[in-house]
Amino acid sequence: QITLKESGPTLVKPTQTLTLTCAFSGFSLTTNGVGVGWIRQPPGKALEWLAVIYWDDSKRYSPSLKSRLTITKDTSKNRVVLTMTNMDPVDTATYYCAHTYSGNIFDPWGRGTLVTVSS
Amino acid sequence: NLLLTQPHSVSESPGKTVTISCTRSGGSIASNSVQWYQQRPGSAPTTVIYDNNQRPSGVPDRFSVSIDRSSNSASLIISGLKTEDEADYYCQSYDSNNVVFGGGTKLTVL
């Protein structure tokens, strides 16, 4: 059974850097074709894809957020970390991580973690 | 740029059939697979359709998809509506540069 769980701060100040961790089990990020993606959802709004990292350490980023995002993995600890710089109140959202086996299909998802950006 | 457009909301009665469209701008709908996710209030999305027309185990065959190349759209079809189907539904696809979700459709079963 694949499970994922997001963790990180619930509140960050504008201009700060957000660091989120996705801890997963039930699969290995060394398996060919496997990846972990991040998706966010502002309150009451639609889903937005952020980034994905693959078993071979290749990465893809949302073109609109690429300059602010970094995704890394720690295979030995079964964790993926997403950092987002220069946080703004519009970045307030629930941030989800999800397993992907193609980089384009996300299943399953973690429960998400709500991050509020406010001074 | 890839864009997926969905109706904001749809409603239908229990037992009926409803269709939720997803229209692609920036490339052919057939170029890349389309996925559909269901999101109930307060919960994470779950997959109801992947690879255009594949259903994960546990998803009933009441959920199906049609592709219309003339309108460059994919549609999620839910037949025999149940109150438990009431949720937000998102289509998702991709191109070489991006992964994109539609704006979501709120399905009300009344």
Interface residues (C-beta under 8 A of the other chain):
Chain A: G37 I39 A46 L47 E48 W49 V52 R60 S62 P63 Y96 G103 N104 I105 F106 D107 P108 W109 G110 R111 G112
Chain B: N32 S33 Q35 Y37 S43 A44 P45 T46 T47 Y50 D51 P56 Y90 Q92 S93 Y94 N97 N98 V99 V100 F101 G102 G103 G104
